Amino acid sequence: MGVVTVRKSVEEDIVAWIACCVLIALLLPLMGFLYLDILETKNEAKAQVEKVEKMRQKIEQKEREKDK
């Protein structure tokens, strides 16, 4: 049994490369937007945690002053 190799035409190769380039050109900006959105969400979450921590400290300070 022999293996038969099938040679695609050059046009098919070019079309495949163009399709790959278009796909990459579309995916890169989408990945960039996703990354920026993740960074923004991370910063917002960090700011919220800091606010909660400050509020907790104020409440604890008020409780200590009340106990005195």
Secondary structure, DSSP 4 states (H G I P E B T S, - for coil): --PPP-PPPHHHHHHHHHHHHHHHHHHHHHHHHHHHHHHHHHHHHHHHHHHHHHHHHHHHHHHHHHH-
